[in-house]
Amino acid sequence: MSPKFLAGESYGTTRAVSVAEHLFTTFGMQLNGLVLISSVLDFGTQDFRFLRFDEACLSYLPTYAAIAHYHGKHAGRELAEVLGEAEELAAGAYRWALARGNRLTDDERAEVAAQVARLTGLSQDYVERCDLRPEHWRFCTELLRDRGETVGRIDGRIRGVLHSGIAEGMDADPSIDTIMGPYAAAIHHYLRAELRSELDLPYAVFSDAIEHWSYKEFEGRPINVVDKLERVMRANPHLRVRFEYGYYDLATPYAAAEDTVAHLRLPDAALDRIEHAWFETGHMPYVGESSRVEEAEGITDFVRRAATVGS
């Protein structure tokens, strides 16, 4: 009879939604709340391999703009202003241009390329050479190439040294390199000094377990668990969901997640049980003291409200 919650981050949001649906349909177990941090529920929204749909290009544009702003490419402008312009372009002229394909005139292509270049901090020549579709791994290495640096995929605020001046992709994500040591040290200190554990086992900060998952149910189509979220929210009129987004996150861009939520097939009463929180961070809002405190307070408040059935 205790309140029950699941929290997931990144691929963990895919798992959290799937587990919530499995618990209900298999065991009749209902949850009070889901916390989805840097979510990806529909992988088709951020897949650059199948450019016919162009959703990834549109979803990533505001994140590119945010990272460009952080690294001084929009001097004198507020982040909110830059994000608003990028979101408007992605929803309008950029979407139209990508849909036109080779029907675009040279002048139309050049105009859109100039807008994308200005927002992303990339050169217009580069944007035109990549057919108006900068891919996120290449964006990481291209944005600060003139400085010999790359930006992180997990957190675009973090810079690292580019291993080669002509590299298309970075050899390692500097934002992962930055957190690996502190994460490993913290978990081992916690296990041994505080929990008094004597287990002599390695801790995988980043595991390859995802490579061994079974994706059989998604054969021939992108992984998508949106229907599972819709199912549990329709079945449980008290389930609350909290989505968290990071503006500088190139792993799960906030615009893609927002778009997924905007297309949920749910009645207004169910949509009212969904709340959102945005952070000026990368993939993990808890990296950084001020954002960590803000996130912790937000989740604490969410849990307290959702723990009361019918609240």
Long-range contacts (C-beta under 8 A, 24 or more apart in sequence): 3-32, 3-33, 3-303, 3-306, 3-307, 4-29, 4-30, 4-31, 4-32, 5-31, 5-32, 5-33, 5-34, 5-35, 5-303, 5-306, 6-31, 6-33, 6-34, 6-35, 7-34, 7-35, 7-36, 7-37, 7-299, 8-34, 8-35, 8-36, 8-37, 8-39, 9-37, 9-38, 9-283, 9-284, 10-37, 10-38, 10-39, 10-40, 10-251, 10-252, 10-283, 11-40, 11-210, 12-37, 13-37, 13-38, 13-39, 13-40, 13-41, 13-252, 14-40, 14-41, 14-223, 14-225, 17-41, 17-225, 17-228, 17-229, 17-232, 18-225, 18-228, 20-228, 20-229, 20-232, 20-239, 21-225, 21-228, 21-229, 21-231, 21-232, 24-231, 24-232, 24-235, 24-236, 25-231, 30-232, 30-235, 30-236, 30-238, 30-239, 31-232, 31-236, 31-239, 32-238, 32-239, 32-240, 32-306, 32-307, 32-309, 33-239, 33-240, 33-241, 33-242, 33-302, 33-303, 33-306, 33-307, 34-229, 34-239, 34-240, 34-241, 34-242, 35-241, 35-242, 35-244, 35-299, 35-302, 36-241, 36-242, 36-243, 36-244, 37-244, 37-284, 37-285, 38-244, 38-245, 38-246, 38-249, 38-251, 38-252, 38-257, 38-283, 38-284, 39-243, 39-244, 39-252, 39-257, 39-260, 40-252, 40-256, 40-257, 41-224, 41-225, 41-226, 41-229, 41-257, 41-260, 42-222, 42-223, 42-224, 42-225, 42-226, 42-256, 42-260, 43-222, 43-223, 43-224, 44-221, 44-222, 44-224, 45-256, 45-257, 45-259, 45-260, 46-252, 46-253, 46-256, 47-222, 48-133, 48-135, 48-136, 51-133, 54-95, 54-98, 54-99, 54-133, 55-256, 55-259, 56-136, 56-256, 57-94, 57-98, 57-132, 57-133, 57-134, 58-90, 58-91, 58-94, 58-95, 58-98, 58-255, 59-90, 59-253, 59-255, 59-256, 59-259, 60-134, 60-136, 60-139, 60-250, 60-253, 60-255, 60-256, 61-86, 61-89, 61-90, 61-94, 61-116, 61-119, 61-120, 61-255, 62-86, 62-87, 62-90, 62-247, 62-253, 62-254, 62-255, 63-156, 63-247, 63-248, 63-249, 63-250, 63-253, 63-254, 63-255, 64-119, 64-120, 64-121, 64-122, 64-134, 64-136, 64-139, 65-119, 65-120, 66-156, 66-247, 66-248, 67-121, 67-139, 67-143, 67-151, 67-156, 67-157, 67-248, 67-250, 68-119, 68-120, 68-121, 68-143, 70-156, 70-157, 70-248, 71-121, 71-143, 71-144, 71-151, 71-159, 73-121, 73-143, 74-121, 79-247, 79-280, 82-119, 83-247, 85-119, 86-119, 87-255, 89-115, 89-116, 89-119, 90-255, 94-132, 97-132, 98-132, 98-133, 136-250, 136-253, 137-168, 137-169, 137-170, 138-168, 138-169, 139-250, 140-169, 140-170, 140-173, 140-250, 141-167, 141-168, 141-169, 141-170, 150-174, 152-176, 152-178, 152-250, 152-282, 153-250, 153-251, 154-249, 154-250, 154-251, 154-282, 154-283, 154-284, 155-246, 155-248, 155-249, 155-281, 155-282, 155-283, 155-284, 155-287, 156-248, 156-249, 156-250, 156-282, 157-248, 157-281, 157-282, 158-282, 175-282, 175-283, 176-206, 179-205, 179-284, 179-287, 180-205, 180-206, 226-260, 226-263, 226-264, 229-264, 230-264, 230-265, 230-266, 233-264, 233-266, 233-270, 233-273, 234-266, 234-270, 237-269, 237-270, 238-273, 238-306, 238-309, 238-310, 238-311, 239-273, 240-273, 240-274, 240-275, 240-302, 240-305, 240-306, 241-273, 241-274, 241-275, 242-274, 242-275, 242-276, 242-277, 242-298, 242-299, 242-302, 243-274, 243-275, 243-276, 243-277, 244-276, 244-277, 244-278, 244-279, 244-285, 244-295, 244-298, 245-276, 245-277, 245-278, 245-279, 246-278, 246-279, 246-280, 246-281, 246-282, 246-283, 246-284, 246-285, 247-278, 247-279, 247-280, 247-281, 248-280, 248-281, 248-282, 249-281, 249-282, 249-283, 250-282, 251-283, 252-283, 254-278, 275-302
